[in-house]
Amino acid sequence: MTETWLNETLYPNWGQRFLFTRQLARVKSPFQDIAIFETESHGRVLTLDGIVQITEHDEFVYQEMLTHVPLLAHGDAKNVLIIGAGDGGVLKHVLMHSNVKHALMAEIDGEVIRLSKEFLPGIGGDAWNDPRAQVLVGDGIDYVKKAADASYDVIIVDSTDPIGVGEVLFTDEFYENAARILSPRGVIVNQCGVPFMQADELHETSLRRAKFFPHVTAYVAAVPTYVGGFMTLGWAAKDATLTALPAATIASRAEAAGIAGLSQYWTPEIHAASFFLPPYIAKHLPPA
């Protein structure tokens, strides 16, 4: 029997491959090439333009760290804006927080949402039907331009790398508007790639954020399918104290939010420690 392999195309000179049993879906949307594969090792795998975005077996690492860290660091986030994240995982984890009153998800590609609901139902779960959720199929950049000042406490950007459809999420204009629509203790986070291979992404994005936010840093998560070691999650905030909270404070907030004991990767201790960066990563951030 012939084996069939999915070869990721993120880097021209280094990669990974997955033995898959079948291709469940393949759609060329107006924005990108979307595919979902069934694998024995990682469950179902979603790719965009040949690049792995999420797998059923390790998605919890990325989702938990992208959501729980900014929400609990803020401590009282009631209004959350999610840009991208069409698989629904970020939306689900945001809505696990009982203090969140409204979460708006703006995903430009409706086909990602449709295919995720059909083939990856466990990732978004019941979030699609939560009365606190609002799903906008449209341009998140345009939404941010028009949103009211100080209307969100946390912005979570779950995008591809700064190429193609995701490129506009890494511009000066976007970060300037993000700062405007965030509340006084507001936070924005976004994936900044694997710095062992994508150091320029972290460096350049951090410099842009620093033009509009007084506190810019990053924190790390180890996501198995994002090959190359730690992934960095970029952080920009108006309050520099939010990244220095002790684990005990974070634990107390997790209890109050109703998420304590529900995670597979995130813990209060990992939360606090994730901001202590190895020198090979920290050197790419702007000076404090």
NUVEX-621265 format. One record per residue (C-alpha): x, z, y; residue number from 1. Coordinates in Angstrom, 1 decimal, m for minus. Example, Ala and Ser with C-alpha at 12.3 -4.5 7.8 and 13.67 -1.06 7.14 Angstrom:
BEGIN
<r px="12.3" pz="7.8" py="m4.5" pos="1"/>
<r px="13.7" pz="7.1" py="m1.1" pos="2"/>
//
This chain:
BEGIN
<r px="0.0" pz="0.0" py="0.0" pos="1"/>
<r px="1.4" pz="m1.0" py="3.4" pos="2"/>
<r px="1.9" pz="1.8" py="5.9" pos="3"/>
<r px="0.6" pz="1.3" py="9.4" pos="4"/>
<r px="2.5" pz="3.0" py="12.3" pos="5"/>
<r px="1.6" pz="3.6" py="15.9" pos="6"/>
<r px="4.7" pz="3.2" py="18.0" pos="7"/>
<r px="4.6" pz="4.8" py="21.5" pos="8"/>
<r px="6.0" pz="2.7" py="24.3" pos="9"/>
<r px="6.7" pz="5.3" py="27.0" pos="10"/>
<r px="10.5" pz="4.9" py="27.1" pos="11"/>
<r px="12.3" pz="1.6" py="26.4" pos="12"/>
<r px="15.2" pz="3.3" py="24.5" pos="13"/>
<r px="13.6" pz="6.3" py="22.8" pos="14"/>
<r px="10.3" pz="7.0" py="21.2" pos="15"/>
<r px="8.1" pz="8.4" py="18.5" pos="16"/>
<r px="5.7" pz="7.0" py="16.0" pos="17"/>
<r px="2.6" pz="8.2" py="14.1" pos="18"/>
<r px="1.5" pz="7.1" py="10.7" pos="19"/>
<r px="m2.2" pz="6.3" py="11.1" pos="20"/>
<r px="m5.0" pz="5.6" py="8.6" pos="21"/>
<r px="m7.2" pz="3.6" py="10.9" pos="22"/>
<r px="m7.9" pz="2.5" py="14.4" pos="23"/>
<r px="m11.2" pz="3.9" py="15.5" pos="24"/>
<r px="m11.5" pz="2.2" py="18.9" pos="25"/>
<r px="m9.7" pz="m0.3" py="21.1" pos="26"/>
<r px="m11.1" pz="m1.2" py="24.5" pos="27"/>
<r px="m9.5" pz="m3.1" py="27.4" pos="28"/>
<r px="m11.2" pz="m1.5" py="30.5" pos="29"/>
<r px="m10.8" pz="m2.8" py="34.0" pos="30"/>
<r px="m8.1" pz="m0.2" py="34.4" pos="31"/>
<r px="m6.2" pz="0.1" py="31.2" pos="32"/>
<r px="m5.9" pz="m0.5" py="27.4" pos="33"/>
<r px="m7.6" pz="2.4" py="25.6" pos="34"/>
<r px="m7.1" pz="3.1" py="21.9" pos="35"/>
<r px="m8.0" pz="5.9" py="19.5" pos="36"/>
<r px="m6.3" pz="6.3" py="16.1" pos="37"/>
<r px="m6.9" pz="8.5" py="13.1" pos="38"/>
<r px="m3.7" pz="10.2" py="11.9" pos="39"/>
<r px="m3.0" pz="12.7" py="9.1" pos="40"/>
<r px="m0.4" pz="14.7" py="11.1" pos="41"/>
<r px="m2.1" pz="15.0" py="14.5" pos="42"/>
<r px="m5.7" pz="14.2" py="13.9" pos="43"/>
<r px="m7.2" pz="11.7" py="16.3" pos="44"/>
<r px="m4.8" pz="10.3" py="19.0" pos="45"/>
<r px="m5.8" pz="8.8" py="22.3" pos="46"/>
<r px="m3.4" pz="6.3" py="23.9" pos="47"/>
<r px="m3.6" pz="4.6" py="27.3" pos="48"/>
<r px="m1.5" pz="1.4" py="27.6" pos="49"/>
<r px="0.3" pz="2.4" py="24.5" pos="50"/>
<r px="1.3" pz="5.9" py="25.7" pos="51"/>
<r px="0.0" pz="9.0" py="23.9" pos="52"/>
<r px="m2.2" pz="11.0" py="26.1" pos="53"/>
<r px="m3.7" pz="13.6" py="23.8" pos="54"/>
<r px="m3.9" pz="14.5" py="20.1" pos="55"/>
<r px="m6.5" pz="16.7" py="18.4" pos="56"/>
<r px="m4.0" pz="19.0" py="16.9" pos="57"/>
<r px="m1.9" pz="20.0" py="19.9" pos="58"/>
<r px="m4.1" pz="19.3" py="22.9" pos="59"/>
<r px="m4.7" pz="23.0" py="23.4" pos="60"/>
<r px="m1.2" pz="23.6" py="24.7" pos="61"/>
<r px="m1.6" pz="21.2" py="27.6" pos="62"/>
<r px="m5.2" pz="22.0" py="28.4" pos="63"/>
<r px="m4.7" pz="25.8" py="28.4" pos="64"/>
<r px="m1.6" pz="25.7" py="30.6" pos="65"/>
<r px="m3.0" pz="23.2" py="33.0" pos="66"/>
<r px="m6.2" pz="25.2" py="33.5" pos="67"/>
<r px="m5.7" pz="28.9" py="32.8" pos="68"/>
<r px="m2.5" pz="29.3" py="34.8" pos="69"/>
<r px="m3.8" pz="28.1" py="38.2" pos="70"/>
<r px="m7.3" pz="29.7" py="37.8" pos="71"/>
<r px="m5.9" pz="33.1" py="36.8" pos="72"/>
<r px="m3.1" pz="32.9" py="39.4" pos="73"/>
<r px="m5.7" pz="32.3" py="42.1" pos="74"/>
<r px="m7.9" pz="35.1" py="40.6" pos="75"/>
<r px="m11.2" pz="34.2" py="42.1" pos="76"/>
<r px="m11.6" pz="30.4" py="41.9" pos="77"/>
<r px="m15.2" pz="29.4" py="42.2" pos="78"/>
<r px="m15.0" pz="25.7" py="43.0" pos="79"/>
<r px="m12.6" pz="23.5" py="41.0" pos="80"/>
<r px="m11.9" pz="19.8" py="41.4" pos="81"/>
<r px="m10.5" pz="18.0" py="38.4" pos="82"/>
<r px="m9.1" pz="14.5" py="38.8" pos="83"/>
<r px="m8.7" pz="12.4" py="35.7" pos="84"/>
<r px="m9.0" pz="14.3" py="32.4" pos="85"/>
<r px="m11.7" pz="11.9" py="31.1" pos="86"/>
<r px="m11.4" pz="13.4" py="27.6" pos="87"/>
<r px="m13.2" pz="16.5" py="28.9" pos="88"/>
<r px="m10.6" pz="19.1" py="27.7" pos="89"/>
<r px="m9.7" pz="20.4" py="31.2" pos="90"/>
<r px="m13.4" pz="20.6" py="32.1" pos="91"/>
<r px="m14.1" pz="22.6" py="29.0" pos="92"/>
<r px="m11.3" pz="25.1" py="29.7" pos="93"/>
<r px="m12.2" pz="25.4" py="33.4" pos="94"/>
<r px="m15.8" pz="26.3" py="32.5" pos="95"/>
<r px="m14.6" pz="29.0" py="30.1" pos="96"/>
<r px="m13.9" pz="31.0" py="33.2" pos="97"/>
<r px="m17.1" pz="32.9" py="34.0" pos="98"/>
<r px="m16.3" pz="33.2" py="37.7" pos="99"/>
<r px="m16.3" pz="29.4" py="38.2" pos="100"/>
<r px="m19.5" pz="28.3" py="39.9" pos="101"/>
<r px="m18.9" pz="24.6" py="40.1" pos="102"/>
<r px="m16.4" pz="22.1" py="38.6" pos="103"/>
<r px="m16.4" pz="18.5" py="39.6" pos="104"/>
<r px="m14.5" pz="16.0" py="37.5" pos="105"/>
<r px="m13.7" pz="12.6" py="39.0" pos="106"/>
<r px="m12.5" pz="10.1" py="36.4" pos="107"/>
<r px="m12.0" pz="6.5" py="37.5" pos="108"/>
<r px="m12.4" pz="5.0" py="34.0" pos="109"/>
<r px="m15.8" pz="5.6" py="32.5" pos="110"/>
<r px="m14.6" pz="4.1" py="29.2" pos="111"/>
<r px="m12.3" pz="7.0" py="28.7" pos="112"/>
<r px="m15.2" pz="9.4" py="29.0" pos="113"/>
<r px="m17.5" pz="7.3" py="26.7" pos="114"/>
<r px="m14.9" pz="6.9" py="24.0" pos="115"/>
<r px="m13.8" pz="10.6" py="24.2" pos="116"/>
<r px="m17.4" pz="11.7" py="23.8" pos="117"/>
<r px="m17.9" pz="9.5" py="20.8" pos="118"/>
<r px="m14.6" pz="9.9" py="19.0" pos="119"/>
<r px="m13.1" pz="13.1" py="20.3" pos="120"/>
<r px="m16.1" pz="15.3" py="20.7" pos="121"/>
<r px="m14.3" pz="18.6" py="20.0" pos="122"/>
<r px="m12.0" pz="18.2" py="23.0" pos="123"/>
<r px="m14.8" pz="18.3" py="25.6" pos="124"/>
<r px="m17.2" pz="20.3" py="23.5" pos="125"/>
<r px="m20.3" pz="21.3" py="25.4" pos="126"/>
<r px="m18.7" pz="21.1" py="28.8" pos="127"/>
<r px="m20.5" pz="17.8" py="29.5" pos="128"/>
<r px="m23.8" pz="19.6" py="29.5" pos="129"/>
<r px="m22.8" pz="22.7" py="31.4" pos="130"/>
<r px="m25.0" pz="23.1" py="34.5" pos="131"/>
<r px="m21.9" pz="24.0" py="36.5" pos="132"/>
<r px="m20.2" pz="20.7" py="35.7" pos="133"/>
<r px="m20.5" pz="17.5" py="37.8" pos="134"/>
<r px="m19.0" pz="14.4" py="36.4" pos="135"/>
<r px="m18.2" pz="11.6" py="38.8" pos="136"/>
<r px="m17.2" pz="8.2" py="37.4" pos="137"/>
<r px="m15.3" pz="6.9" py="40.4" pos="138"/>
<r px="m12.1" pz="7.1" py="42.4" pos="139"/>
<r px="m10.8" pz="10.6" py="42.8" pos="140"/>
<r px="m8.6" pz="9.6" py="45.6" pos="141"/>
<r px="m11.5" pz="8.4" py="47.6" pos="142"/>
<r px="m13.4" pz="11.6" py="46.8" pos="143"/>
<r px="m10.5" pz="13.7" py="48.1" pos="144"/>
<r px="m10.4" pz="11.7" py="51.3" pos="145"/>
<r px="m14.1" pz="12.4" py="52.0" pos="146"/>
<r px="m14.3" pz="16.0" py="50.8" pos="147"/>
<r px="m14.9" pz="18.8" py="53.2" pos="148"/>
<r px="m12.1" pz="21.0" py="54.5" pos="149"/>
<r px="m11.4" pz="24.1" py="52.4" pos="150"/>
<r px="m14.1" pz="23.2" py="49.9" pos="151"/>
<r px="m12.1" pz="23.8" py="46.7" pos="152"/>
<r px="m10.0" pz="26.7" py="45.4" pos="153"/>
<r px="m8.1" pz="24.8" py="42.7" pos="154"/>
<r px="m7.4" pz="21.2" py="42.2" pos="155"/>
<r px="m6.2" pz="20.1" py="38.7" pos="156"/>
<r px="m4.8" pz="16.6" py="38.4" pos="157"/>
<r px="m4.6" pz="15.3" py="34.8" pos="158"/>
<r px="m3.2" pz="11.9" py="35.3" pos="159"/>
<r px="m0.9" pz="9.4" py="33.6" pos="160"/>
<r px="2.6" pz="9.0" py="34.9" pos="161"/>
<r px="3.0" pz="7.5" py="38.5" pos="162"/>
<r px="2.5" pz="3.9" py="37.3" pos="163"/>
<r px="m0.5" pz="1.7" py="37.2" pos="164"/>
<r px="m3.9" pz="3.5" py="37.7" pos="165"/>
<r px="m2.2" pz="6.9" py="38.2" pos="166"/>
<r px="0.3" pz="5.8" py="40.9" pos="167"/>
<r px="m2.0" pz="6.7" py="43.8" pos="168"/>
<r px="m2.2" pz="10.3" py="42.7" pos="169"/>
<r px="1.5" pz="10.9" py="43.7" pos="170"/>
<r px="1.4" pz="9.7" py="47.3" pos="171"/>
<r px="1.8" pz="11.6" py="50.6" pos="172"/>
<r px="m1.7" pz="10.7" py="51.6" pos="173"/>
<r px="m3.2" pz="12.3" py="48.5" pos="174"/>
<r px="m1.2" pz="15.5" py="48.9" pos="175"/>
<r px="m2.1" pz="15.7" py="52.6" pos="176"/>
<r px="m5.8" pz="15.5" py="51.8" pos="177"/>
<r px="m5.4" pz="17.9" py="48.9" pos="178"/>
<r px="m4.0" pz="20.5" py="51.2" pos="179"/>
<r px="m6.8" pz="20.0" py="53.7" pos="180"/>
<r px="m9.6" pz="20.4" py="51.1" pos="181"/>
<r px="m8.1" pz="23.5" py="49.5" pos="182"/>
<r px="m9.1" pz="27.0" py="50.6" pos="183"/>
<r px="m6.5" pz="29.3" py="52.2" pos="184"/>
<r px="m5.3" pz="30.6" py="48.8" pos="185"/>
<r px="m5.7" pz="27.2" py="47.2" pos="186"/>
<r px="m3.6" pz="25.7" py="44.4" pos="187"/>
<r px="m3.0" pz="22.2" py="43.1" pos="188"/>
<r px="m1.4" pz="21.5" py="39.8" pos="189"/>
<r px="m0.5" pz="18.2" py="38.0" pos="190"/>
<r px="1.6" pz="17.0" py="35.2" pos="191"/>
<r px="5.1" pz="16.0" py="36.3" pos="192"/>
<r px="6.4" pz="14.6" py="33.0" pos="193"/>
<r px="9.2" pz="15.7" py="30.7" pos="194"/>
<r px="12.2" pz="16.3" py="33.0" pos="195"/>
<r px="14.8" pz="15.7" py="30.3" pos="196"/>
<r px="13.7" pz="12.1" py="30.5" pos="197"/>
<r px="11.7" pz="11.9" py="33.7" pos="198"/>
<r px="13.6" pz="14.1" py="36.2" pos="199"/>
<r px="12.9" pz="11.7" py="39.1" pos="200"/>
<r px="9.1" pz="12.2" py="38.6" pos="201"/>
<r px="9.4" pz="16.0" py="39.1" pos="202"/>
<r px="11.9" pz="15.6" py="42.0" pos="203"/>
<r px="10.1" pz="13.0" py="44.0" pos="204"/>
<r px="6.6" pz="14.5" py="43.5" pos="205"/>
<r px="7.9" pz="17.9" py="44.5" pos="206"/>
<r px="9.4" pz="16.6" py="47.7" pos="207"/>
<r px="6.1" pz="15.0" py="48.7" pos="208"/>
<r px="4.1" pz="18.1" py="48.0" pos="209"/>
<r px="6.6" pz="20.2" py="50.1" pos="210"/>
<r px="5.6" pz="18.2" py="53.2" pos="211"/>
<r px="2.1" pz="19.7" py="53.1" pos="212"/>
<r px="2.4" pz="23.0" py="51.1" pos="213"/>
<r px="4.6" pz="26.0" py="52.0" pos="214"/>
<r px="5.2" pz="26.8" py="48.3" pos="215"/>
<r px="6.2" pz="24.2" py="45.8" pos="216"/>
<r px="7.5" pz="24.8" py="42.3" pos="217"/>
<r px="6.7" pz="24.0" py="38.7" pos="218"/>
<r px="6.0" pz="25.7" py="35.4" pos="219"/>
<r px="6.6" pz="24.6" py="31.8" pos="220"/>
<r px="4.8" pz="24.1" py="28.6" pos="221"/>
<r px="6.1" pz="22.9" py="25.2" pos="222"/>
<r px="3.7" pz="20.2" py="24.0" pos="223"/>
<r px="4.8" pz="18.7" py="20.7" pos="224"/>
<r px="3.7" pz="15.1" py="21.3" pos="225"/>
<r px="5.3" pz="14.9" py="24.8" pos="226"/>
<r px="8.7" pz="14.4" py="23.4" pos="227"/>
<r px="11.9" pz="15.5" py="25.1" pos="228"/>
<r px="11.5" pz="19.3" py="25.4" pos="229"/>
<r px="9.5" pz="21.1" py="28.1" pos="230"/>
<r px="6.9" pz="19.3" py="30.1" pos="231"/>
<r px="6.7" pz="20.4" py="33.7" pos="232"/>
<r px="3.4" pz="21.1" py="35.4" pos="233"/>
<r px="3.8" pz="20.7" py="39.2" pos="234"/>
<r px="2.6" pz="23.5" py="41.4" pos="235"/>
<r px="1.8" pz="23.5" py="45.1" pos="236"/>
<r px="0.1" pz="26.3" py="46.9" pos="237"/>
<r px="m0.5" pz="28.0" py="50.3" pos="238"/>
<r px="0.3" pz="31.5" py="49.0" pos="239"/>
<r px="3.8" pz="32.0" py="47.5" pos="240"/>
<r px="2.8" pz="35.2" py="45.8" pos="241"/>
<r px="0.6" pz="33.6" py="43.2" pos="242"/>
<r px="3.5" pz="32.6" py="40.9" pos="243"/>
<r px="5.0" pz="36.1" py="40.9" pos="244"/>
<r px="2.1" pz="38.1" py="39.4" pos="245"/>
<r px="3.0" pz="40.4" py="36.5" pos="246"/>
<r px="1.5" pz="39.8" py="33.1" pos="247"/>
<r px="m0.6" pz="42.9" py="33.3" pos="248"/>
<r px="m2.4" pz="41.6" py="36.4" pos="249"/>
<r px="m3.0" pz="38.2" py="34.7" pos="250"/>
<r px="m4.3" pz="40.0" py="31.5" pos="251"/>
<r px="m6.8" pz="42.0" py="33.6" pos="252"/>
<r px="m8.0" pz="38.8" py="35.2" pos="253"/>
<r px="m8.3" pz="37.0" py="31.9" pos="254"/>
<r px="m10.5" pz="39.9" py="30.6" pos="255"/>
<r px="m12.7" pz="39.7" py="33.7" pos="256"/>
<r px="m13.0" pz="35.9" py="33.4" pos="257"/>
<r px="m14.0" pz="36.1" py="29.7" pos="258"/>
<r px="m11.1" pz="34.1" py="28.3" pos="259"/>
<r px="m9.0" pz="36.9" py="26.8" pos="260"/>
<r px="m8.2" pz="36.3" py="23.1" pos="261"/>
<r px="m9.5" pz="32.7" py="23.1" pos="262"/>
<r px="m6.3" pz="30.7" py="23.5" pos="263"/>
<r px="m3.9" pz="29.3" py="21.0" pos="264"/>
<r px="m0.9" pz="28.9" py="23.3" pos="265"/>
<r px="m1.5" pz="30.6" py="26.7" pos="266"/>
<r px="m1.0" pz="34.4" py="26.9" pos="267"/>
<r px="m0.5" pz="36.5" py="30.0" pos="268"/>
<r px="3.2" pz="36.9" py="29.1" pos="269"/>
<r px="3.7" pz="33.1" py="28.6" pos="270"/>
<r px="1.9" pz="32.6" py="31.9" pos="271"/>
<r px="4.3" pz="34.9" py="33.8" pos="272"/>
<r px="7.4" pz="33.5" py="32.1" pos="273"/>
<r px="6.5" pz="29.8" py="32.5" pos="274"/>
<r px="7.6" pz="29.9" py="36.1" pos="275"/>
<r px="11.2" pz="30.9" py="35.2" pos="276"/>
<r px="12.8" pz="27.5" py="34.8" pos="277"/>
<r px="15.9" pz="26.5" py="33.0" pos="278"/>
<r px="18.6" pz="25.3" py="35.5" pos="279"/>
<r px="18.4" pz="21.7" py="34.3" pos="280"/>
<r px="14.8" pz="21.6" py="35.4" pos="281"/>
<r px="15.0" pz="23.9" py="38.5" pos="282"/>
<r px="17.7" pz="21.8" py="40.1" pos="283"/>
<r px="15.2" pz="19.0" py="40.7" pos="284"/>
<r px="12.9" pz="21.2" py="42.8" pos="285"/>
<r px="13.2" pz="21.4" py="46.6" pos="286"/>
<r px="15.2" pz="24.4" py="47.9" pos="287"/>
<r px="13.1" pz="27.6" py="48.2" pos="288"/>
//
